[in-house]
Amino acid sequence: MKPAWTKVLSLKVRAGCNWEGKLRNGTRKHGLEKSAITRAIFEGVKGDPQFRNARQSELEWETKNFMKRAPEQVRSEEAVAAGNPVVEPPAEEDPVQVEQPN
């Protein structure tokens, strides 16, 4: 799904979309759920023998998951371009496992 969406929509366009076209942070997003583009992407992906048996729900999940972080990526790219690189928080470490006495 990722390569298909990347070929069709730029990062900035993806940042302006969500599945249902709901208002987010005061901005109306373009809905993908009933979009002709979504229908075309799904049909194209299902045309690939590898994904022929993919369920609609799987395609929707992959699409939503891929679109989810686009606004953050755009803000990050804009900050870097402006000379203000975004510092990522450190990754959470695994908690120390303590063995319980028998």
C-alpha positions in Angstrom: 0.0 0.0 0.0 2.8 2.4 0.9 4.4 2.5 -2.6 1.0 3.0 -4.2 0.0 5.9 -2.0 3.4 7.5 -2.3 3.2 7.5 -6.1 -0.2 9.1 -6.1 -0.1 11.6 -3.1 2.7 13.8 -1.9 3.6 14.0 1.8 1.9 17.4 2.1 -1.3 16.1 0.4 -1.3 13.1 2.7 -1.0 15.4 5.7 -4.3 17.1 4.6 -6.2 13.8 4.5 -7.8 11.4 6.9 -10.1 8.5 6.5 -13.4 10.2 7.2 -12.6 13.8 6.3 -13.0 15.0 9.9 -12.0 18.3 11.3 -8.6 18.1 13.1 -7.0 20.9 15.0 -9.3 23.4 13.3 -8.5 22.1 9.8 -11.0 20.3 7.6 -9.2 17.2 6.2 -10.0 15.6 2.8 -11.8 12.2 3.3 -10.3 9.1 1.7 -13.1 6.7 2.7 -15.4 7.5 -0.3 -12.7 8.9 -2.6 -12.3 7.8 -6.2 -8.6 7.8 -5.6 -8.9 5.3 -2.8 -11.1 3.1 -4.9 -8.5 3.2 -7.8 -5.6 2.5 -5.4 -7.4 -0.5 -3.8 -8.4 -1.9 -7.2 -4.8 -1.5 -8.5 -3.3 -3.2 -5.4 -5.8 -6.1 -5.7 -4.7 -6.5 -9.3 -1.3 -7.6 -8.0 -1.3 -11.4 -7.5 0.4 -11.0 -4.2 -2.6 -9.0 -2.8 -5.4 -10.5 -4.8 -7.0 -12.0 -1.7 -6.6 -8.9 0.5 -9.7 -8.0 2.4 -11.1 -4.5 2.3 -10.5 -4.1 6.0 -6.8 -4.9 5.5 -6.5 -2.3 2.8 -8.2 0.3 4.9 -6.0 -0.5 7.9 -2.8 -0.2 5.9 -4.0 3.1 4.4 -5.0 4.6 7.7 -1.8 3.5 9.3 0.3 5.0 6.4 -1.5 8.3 6.4 -1.5 8.7 10.2 2.0 10.2 10.7 2.1 12.5 7.6 1.3 15.8 9.5 4.2 15.1 11.9 6.6 14.3 9.0 5.6 17.6 7.3 6.2 19.6 10.4 9.6 17.9 10.9 10.7 18.6 7.3 9.6 22.2 7.6 11.5 22.6 10.9 14.7 21.1 9.3 14.3 23.4 6.3 14.0 26.4 8.6 17.2 25.4 10.4 15.4 24.1 13.5 15.9 20.4 13.5 13.4 18.5 15.5 15.0 16.5 18.3 13.4 13.1 18.7 12.7 12.0 22.3 14.9 9.1 23.4 13.4 5.7 22.8 12.0 4.0 25.8 14.2 1.3 27.2 12.9 -2.1 28.0 12.1 -2.4 31.7 14.6 -4.5 33.7 13.2 -7.9 34.2 13.6 -9.2 37.8 13.4 -12.9 38.4 10.9 -13.9 41.0 12.1 -16.3 43.7 10.6 -19.7 43.6 
